[in-house]
């Protein structure tokens, strides 16, 4: 039996004796993958070679031979309790950043997720869910647009089945990933796109209009349209990872203003000819957005220093192991 593979398979040569497969789910110590001849469960790779949901692999009957080159990679930075960054999804075309209109829209969190999404190489889309619970969804979109330059902001009401704004992103072979806090309506959006309940959902609390956390793992689901969607558990803390490229895209308005400052090394703290401060004084750029940019910039710098120190420590440990092995060798003429 030959099964269609989910998404757009990469055009690449495979090692001899392997077949192409895609990761549809990651559990501790194992990958669920789909190949043309059916599903398989294979032991996972150790970091940093580990695969994630959406990855294309070259596999044998019982092992992963290689993780194939990625078109995009969504990564969450290392948190205080983890030494390494965490890949969330690979080979994604669009990142749907979901926030519920049943509560206050978390602008700062959306800016953070947009930074991650732009850094991944995929196209971000801000999705304001539960539009039926908001008195003026259009006004909510208008208020958020300045915080999402270069990015489409749409509203959906999955409970009524109105997800038409997302259909252009869910064409045959495309891959979407949904990000957002618990209760943001991600699983309900997946079900609405699928036209059937393929993901468990939680009820909305009447007291505050918030939903309950239902997704406990990242899983790839194939839609009737031929698109692939990856639902993710609600993200509580989201550390940044990567370079400042994603930050520059998420804050393109601030970057454009900074480029217009009189001095190339302007710190935007009162220097003469500062276009950023002039925009804040004129009320065009909010001070809160500027502070959000500074905060994320500092975090990326901290992550870079942390990663550099970790790599140096790993290299020292590797050389200590080599030296111990050499001392243990016995020379024989």
C-alpha positions in Angstrom: 0.0 0.0 0.0 1.3 3.5 -0.9 0.1 6.3 1.2 0.3 10.1 0.4 2.8 11.9 2.6 1.5 14.8 4.6 2.7 18.2 3.2 5.2 19.0 0.5 7.9 16.3 0.5 11.4 17.8 0.0 13.2 17.1 -3.3 16.4 15.6 -2.0 18.4 12.4 -2.4 18.0 9.8 0.4 20.7 7.6 1.8 20.7 4.0 0.4 18.3 1.7 2.2 16.1 4.5 3.6 12.7 5.9 2.8 11.1 9.3 3.3 8.9 9.9 6.4 7.5 12.8 8.3 7.3 13.2 12.1 3.7 13.5 13.2 4.2 13.3 16.9 7.1 13.4 19.4 6.9 11.5 22.7 9.7 11.0 25.3 12.1 8.7 23.6 10.1 8.0 20.4 8.9 9.5 17.2 5.6 8.6 15.4 6.3 9.0 11.7 4.4 8.4 8.5 6.1 6.9 5.5 4.6 6.0 2.1 4.2 2.4 3.3 2.5 3.3 6.5 3.2 4.6 10.1 6.1 3.7 12.2 7.3 4.3 15.8 11.0 4.9 16.0 13.4 5.7 18.8 14.3 9.4 19.0 17.6 11.0 18.3 19.7 12.5 21.1 20.2 16.3 21.1 21.3 18.3 19.3 20.3 16.0 16.3 16.8 15.5 17.7 13.8 15.9 15.3 10.6 17.7 16.0 7.0 17.5 14.6 6.9 18.4 10.9 10.5 17.2 10.3 11.2 15.1 7.2 13.4 12.1 7.9 15.3 9.4 6.1 14.3 6.2 8.0 14.9 2.5 7.9 12.5 0.0 9.4 13.7 0.6 12.9 15.7 3.8 13.1 16.1 7.4 11.9 19.1 7.6 9.5 19.0 11.4 9.0 17.0 14.6 9.6 16.6 16.2 6.2 17.3 20.0 5.6 14.5 22.2 6.9 12.7 25.0 5.1 11.8 26.6 8.4 12.3 25.8 12.1 10.3 27.3 15.0 12.4 27.2 18.2 11.7 28.2 21.8 14.8 29.5 23.6 16.3 27.7 26.6 14.5 28.5 29.9 16.0 28.7 33.3 15.3 25.0 33.8 16.7 23.8 30.5 20.2 24.1 29.0 19.1 23.9 25.4 16.6 25.5 23.1 13.5 23.5 22.2 12.4 23.0 18.6 8.6 23.3 18.4 7.9 22.6 14.7 9.7 22.2 11.4 9.0 22.8 7.7 6.1 25.2 8.5 4.6 27.6 6.0 2.6 29.7 8.4 2.6 30.3 12.2 -0.9 31.1 13.5 -0.5 33.1 16.7 -3.8 32.7 18.5 -5.2 35.0 21.2 -8.7 35.0 22.6 -11.0 38.1 22.3 -12.9 36.7 25.3 -10.2 38.4 27.5 -7.8 41.3 27.2 -5.5 40.8 24.1 -2.0 40.1 25.3 -0.1 42.5 23.1 3.3 42.0 24.7 3.0 38.2 24.4 1.9 38.5 20.7 5.0 40.7 20.0 7.2 38.0 21.6 5.6 35.2 19.6 5.8 37.3 16.4 9.6 37.5 17.0 9.8 33.7 17.3 7.7 33.3 14.2 9.6 35.6 12.0 12.9 34.1 13.2 11.6 30.6 12.1 11.5 31.6 8.4 7.7 31.0 8.2 4.9 33.5 7.7 3.2 34.7 10.9 -0.5 35.4 11.1 -2.2 36.8 14.2 -5.5 35.1 14.8 -7.9 36.7 17.2 -10.3 33.9 18.2 -13.7 33.8 19.8 -14.8 36.9 17.9 -18.4 36.1 18.8 -17.6 37.0 22.4 -16.3 40.5 21.6 -18.5 43.6 21.1 -16.3 45.0 18.3 -13.8 42.6 16.7 -12.9 45.1 13.9 -11.8 47.6 16.6 -9.7 44.9 18.2 -7.9 44.2 14.9 -7.3 47.9 14.3 -5.8 48.3 17.7 -3.4 45.4 17.2 -2.3 46.1 13.6 0.4 48.6 14.7 2.0 45.9 16.9 2.2 43.4 14.0 3.9 45.2 11.0 4.0 43.2 7.8 1.7 40.6 9.3 -2.0 39.9 8.7 -4.3 40.1 11.7 -7.6 38.2 11.3 -10.6 37.3 13.5 -12.3 33.9 13.6 -15.2 32.4 15.5 -14.5 28.7 15.5 -17.5 27.9 17.7 -19.7 29.2 14.8 -17.5 27.6 12.2 -16.3 31.0 10.8 -12.7 30.4 10.0 -12.9 31.7 6.4 -9.9 34.1 7.0 -7.6 31.1 7.5 -8.6 29.1 4.4 -6.0 30.9 2.2 -3.3 29.5 4.4 -4.7 26.0 4.4 -4.2 25.0 0.8 -3.2 21.5 -0.3 0.3 20.6 1.0 0.7 23.6 3.2 1.8 23.2 6.9 0.5 25.4 9.7 1.4 25.5 13.3 -0.8 27.1 16.0 0.8 29.0 19.0 -0.9 30.6 22.0 -1.7 30.3 25.6 -4.0 27.7 27.1 -7.6 28.5 26.3 -6.7 30.6 23.2 -9.0 28.4 21.1 -6.3 26.6 19.1 -7.8 23.1 19.2 -11.2 24.6 18.3 -9.7 26.3 15.3 -8.2 23.0 14.2 -11.5 21.3 14.5 -13.2 24.1 12.5 -10.7 23.8 9.7 -11.1 20.0 9.7 -14.8 20.2 9.7 -14.9 17.5 12.4 -13.7 17.2 16.1 -10.2 15.9 15.6 -8.7 17.6 18.7 -10.2 17.6 22.2 -11.4 21.0 23.4 -12.3 22.5 26.8 -15.3 24.5 27.8 -15.2 28.3 28.3 -15.6 29.5 31.9 -18.4 32.0 32.2 -16.6 34.0 34.9 -13.8 35.2 32.7 -14.5 33.8 29.2 -11.3 31.8 29.2 -11.0 28.3 28.0 -9.2 25.4 29.6 -5.9 23.7 28.6 -6.6 20.6 26.5 -3.7 19.8 24.2 -0.8 18.0 26.0 1.5 17.3 23.1 2.4 18.6 19.7 0.7 16.6 16.9 0.4 16.8 13.2 -3.1 16.6 11.7 -4.0 16.3 8.0 -7.0 18.4 7.0 -9.5 17.4 4.3 -8.1 20.3 2.1 -4.8 18.4 2.1 -3.2 21.0 4.4 -1.3 19.9 7.5 -1.8 21.6 10.9 0.3 21.2 14.1 -1.5 22.0 17.3 0.7 22.8 20.3 0.2 22.8 24.1 -0.4 26.2 25.6 2.9 28.0 26.0 3.3 29.6 29.5 6.8 30.9 29.3 8.3 31.6 25.8 12.0 32.4 25.8 13.5 33.8 22.6 16.1 32.0 20.5 18.2 32.8 17.5 19.5 36.0 16.1 18.0 39.5 16.0 16.5 38.9 12.5 13.1 37.9 13.9 13.1 40.9 16.3 13.9 43.3 13.3 10.9 41.9 11.4 8.5 41.9 14.4 9.5 45.5 15.2 10.1 46.8 11.6 8.5 50.1 12.5 11.1 50.7 15.3 13.9 49.5 13.1 12.9 51.9 10.4 12.8 54.8 12.8 16.2 53.8 14.3 17.7 53.9 10.8 16.6 57.5 10.4 18.3 58.7 13.6 21.1 61.3 13.1 23.7 59.0 14.7 24.2 55.4 13.6 25.0 54.4 17.2 22.0 56.2 18.7 20.7 54.5 21.9 17.3 56.3 21.7 17.7 57.7 25.2 17.7 61.4 24.5 20.4 61.8 21.9 19.9 64.8 19.5 18.3 63.9 16.2 16.7 60.6 17.6 13.9 59.7 15.2 12.6 57.1 17.7 12.2 59.5 20.5 10.6 62.0 18.2 8.0 59.4 17.1 7.3 58.7 20.8 6.9 62.4 21.6 4.6 62.8 18.6 2.4 59.9 19.9 3.0 57.8 16.8 5.1 55.1 18.6 4.0 54.0 22.0 6.5 54.0 24.8 5.2 50.6 25.8 6.1 49.1 22.4 9.5 50.7 22.6 10.2 49.2 26.0 9.0 45.8 24.7 11.6 46.1 21.9 14.3 46.9 24.4 13.3 44.0 26.7 13.4 41.5 23.9 16.7 42.9 22.6 18.2 42.5 26.0 16.9 38.9 26.2 18.4 37.9 22.9 21.7 39.3 24.0 21.5 37.4 27.2 20.7 34.2 25.3 23.6 34.7 23.0 26.0 35.1 26.0 24.5 32.1 27.7 24.8 29.9 24.6 28.4 30.9 24.1 29.3 30.0 27.7 27.5 26.7 27.3 29.3 25.8 24.1 32.6 26.8 25.7 31.9 24.5 28.7 30.9 21.6 26.4 34.2 22.1 24.4 36.2 22.1 27.7 34.5 18.9 28.8 35.1 17.2 25.5 38.8 18.0 25.6 39.0 16.7 29.2 37.5 13.4 28.0 40.1 13.2 25.2 43.0 13.9 27.5 41.8 11.3 30.0 41.5 8.8 27.2 45.0 9.6 26.0 46.5 9.3 29.4 45.0 5.8 29.7 46.7 4.6 26.5 49.7 2.4 26.9 52.5 2.9 24.4 54.1 -0.3 23.1 57.2 -0.3 20.8 
